[in-house]
Amino acid sequence: MKSTKAATTIRVSVTTRDRLARIARQEGRTMTEVLHDAIADYEQKQFWQTVNEQIEHTQREDPEGWADYLTEREFVLGPRPRSRRIAPEWDGLITFPEEKDETHAR
């Protein structure tokens, strides 16, 4: 027995419908699947925007609390890696200019 999900109709402009249909056709998916993913992406984008705004607010309004958070984070996760700009297998094989300054200062 085939299950069916409840459905409804929404009004969108012809341009929007055509864009949605083009994307669905290119990807071999239904317009509903494309729209579902677009909404999920938008919700995720909004979530992270809110998180970033809250972080900026805490940094600005409660610098001591932010410092406490960073200290606790390092305690739980360990110290941050020296550099995130290179793949781990290259770590130690490349010296960046700012690292050269640190070694000469010692």
Backbone hydrogen bonds in HBPLUS format (Angstrom, degrees):
<---DONOR---> <-ACCEPTOR-->    atom                        ^
c    i                          cat <-CA-CA->   ^        H-A-AA   ^      H-
h    n   atom  resd res      DA  || num        DHA   H-A  angle D-A-AA Bond
n    s   type  num  typ     dist DA aas  dist angle  dist       angle   num
A0017-ARG N   A0013-SER O   2.97 MM   4  6.26 164.9  1.99 153.5 157.6     1
A0018-ASP N   A0014-VAL O   2.85 MM   4  6.03 159.7  1.89 150.7 156.3     2
A0019-ARG N   A0015-THR O   2.91 MM   4  6.15 156.1  1.97 148.7 155.3     3
A0020-LEU N   A0016-THR O   2.91 MM   4  6.09 164.0  1.94 153.5 157.8     4
A0021-ALA N   A0017-ARG O   2.87 MM   4  6.06 158.8  1.91 149.2 155.3     5
A0022-ARG N   A0018-ASP O   2.89 MM   4  6.05 154.0  1.95 145.2 152.2     6
A0023-ILE N   A0019-ARG O   3.04 MM   4  6.27 164.6  2.06 151.9 155.1     7
A0024-ALA N   A0020-LEU O   2.97 MM   4  6.15 164.9  2.00 149.5 154.2     8
A0025-ARG N   A0021-ALA O   2.89 MM   4  6.01 158.7  1.93 146.7 152.7     9
A0026-GLN N   A0022-ARG O   2.92 MM   4  6.11 163.2  1.95 150.6 155.2    10
A0027-GLU N   A0023-ILE O   3.00 MM   4  6.17 149.5  2.10 148.6 156.5    11
A0028-GLY N   A0024-ALA O   2.85 MM   4  5.80 112.7  2.31 138.4 154.8    12
A0029-ARG N   A0024-ALA O   2.90 MM   5  4.86 160.5  1.94 143.5 146.1    13
A0028-GLY N   A0025-ARG O   3.24 MM   3  5.03 149.7  2.33  95.5 104.4    14
A0034-VAL N   A0030-THR O   3.14 MM   4  6.48 162.2  2.17 150.9 155.2    15
A0035-LEU N   A0031-MET O   2.88 MM   4  6.04 164.0  1.91 151.6 156.3    16
A0036-HIS N   A0032-THR O   2.82 MM   4  5.93 157.4  1.87 147.0 153.8    17
A0037-ASP N   A0033-GLU O   2.99 MM   4  6.21 164.2  2.01 150.2 153.4    18
A0038-ALA N   A0034-VAL O   2.91 MM   4  6.12 154.0  1.98 147.1 155.0    19
A0039-ILE N   A0035-LEU O   2.94 MM   4  6.15 158.0  1.99 151.4 156.4    20
A0040-ALA N   A0036-HIS O   2.97 MM   4  6.23 159.1  2.02 148.6 154.8    21
A0041-ASP N   A0037-ASP O   2.86 MM   4  6.06 159.5  1.90 149.7 155.1    22
A0042-TYR N   A0038-ALA O   2.96 MM   4  6.15 155.7  2.02 143.9 150.7    23
A0043-GLU N   A0039-ILE O   2.86 MM   4  6.12 159.5  1.91 152.5 157.9    24
A0044-GLN N   A0040-ALA O   2.97 MM   4  6.19 155.8  2.03 147.0 153.5    25
A0045-LYS N   A0041-ASP O   2.88 MM   4  6.11 156.9  1.94 147.7 154.5    26
A0046-GLN N   A0042-TYR O   2.90 MM   4  6.16 158.1  1.94 151.1 156.7    27
A0047-PHE N   A0043-GLU O   2.91 MM   4  6.12 155.0  1.97 145.3 152.4    28
A0048-TRP N   A0044-GLN O   3.01 MM   4  6.30 169.4  2.02 157.2 157.6    29
A0049-GLN N   A0045-LYS O   2.96 MM   4  6.11 145.9  2.08 143.3 153.6    30
A0050-THR N   A0046-GLN O   2.97 MM   4  6.18 156.0  2.03 148.6 154.2    31
A0051-VAL N   A0047-PHE O   2.95 MM   4  6.31 158.2  2.00 150.2 156.7    32
A0052-ASN N   A0048-TRP O   2.91 MM   4  6.05 165.2  1.94 145.4 149.2    33
A0053-GLU N   A0049-GLN O   2.94 MM   4  6.16 154.1  2.00 145.3 152.6    34
A0054-GLN N   A0050-THR O   2.90 MM   4  6.15 155.1  1.97 151.0 157.7    35
A0055-ILE N   A0051-VAL O   2.89 MM   4  6.18 153.7  1.96 151.7 159.3    36
A0056-GLU N   A0052-ASN O   2.93 MM   4  6.14 168.6  1.94 151.4 154.2    37
A0057-HIS N   A0053-GLU O   2.92 MM   4  6.08 153.0  2.00 142.8 150.7    38
A0058-THR N   A0054-GLN O   2.94 MM   4  6.14 161.7  1.97 147.4 151.9    39
A0059-GLN N   A0055-ILE O   2.85 MM   4  6.12 164.4  1.88 157.8 162.3    40
A0060-ARG N   A0056-GLU O   2.97 MM   4  6.07 153.6  2.04 144.3 151.3    41
A0061-GLU N   A0057-HIS O   2.73 MM   4  5.78 171.9  1.74 159.4 162.3    42
A0062-ASP N   A0058-THR O   2.79 MM   4  5.06 148.8  1.88 134.3 141.7    43
A0065-GLY N   A0062-ASP O   3.05 MM   3  5.25 115.3  2.48 102.9 118.1    44
A0066-TRP N   A0062-ASP O   2.94 MM   4  6.26 152.9  2.02 154.1 163.0    45
A0067-ALA N   A0063-PRO O   2.92 MM   4  6.13 155.1  1.99 143.8 150.1    46
A0068-ASP N   A0064-GLU O   2.96 MM   4  6.24 154.2  2.02 145.7 152.9    47
A0069-TYR N   A0065-GLY O   2.94 MM   4  6.19 152.5  2.02 142.9 150.4    48
A0070-LEU N   A0066-TRP O   2.94 MM   4  6.27 161.2  1.98 152.5 156.6    49
A0071-THR N   A0067-ALA O   2.97 MM   4  6.20 155.2  2.04 147.8 154.5    50
A0072-GLU N   A0068-ASP O   2.95 MM   4  6.17 164.1  1.97 151.9 156.0    51
A0073-ARG N   A0069-TYR O   2.80 MM   4  5.98 156.8  1.85 152.0 159.5    52
A0074-GLU N   A0070-LEU O   2.98 MM   4  6.15 159.9  2.02 145.4 149.9    53
A0075-PHE N   A0071-THR O   3.02 MM   4  6.24 151.6  2.10 143.8 152.1    54
A0076-VAL N   A0072-GLU O   2.96 MM   4  6.22 156.5  2.01 151.7 156.9    55
A0077-LEU N   A0073-ARG O   2.78 MM   4  5.87 173.7  1.78 159.7 162.0    56
A0078-GLY N   A0074-GLU O   2.66 MM   4  4.74 134.4  1.86 127.9 137.4    57
A0090-TRP N   A0087-ALA O   2.88 MM   3  5.55 158.3  1.93 123.4 130.5    58
A0091-ASP N   A0088-PRO O   3.04 MM   3  5.11 154.5  2.11 105.4 113.5    59
A0093-LEU N   A0090-TRP O   2.93 MM   3  5.42 161.4  1.96 135.2 139.7    60
A0099-GLU N   A0096-PHE O   2.88 MM   3  5.25 130.2  2.13 110.4 124.6    61
A0100-LYS N   A0096-PHE O   3.09 MM   4  6.47 145.1  2.21 151.5 162.2    62
A0100-LYS N   A0097-PRO O   3.11 MM   3  5.08 122.3  2.46  94.8 109.3    63
A0101-ASP N   A0097-PRO O   3.15 MM   4  6.52 153.7  2.22 150.2 156.3    64
A0102-GLU N   A0098-GLU O   3.28 MM   4  6.54 146.8  2.40 133.3 141.3    65
A0103-THR N   A0099-GLU O   3.08 MM   4  6.40 154.5  2.15 148.0 153.7    66
A0104-HIS N   A0100-LYS O   3.05 MM   4  6.29 154.1  2.12 150.9 157.6    67
A0105-ALA N   A0101-ASP O   3.08 MM   4  6.16 135.6  2.29 138.7 149.9    68
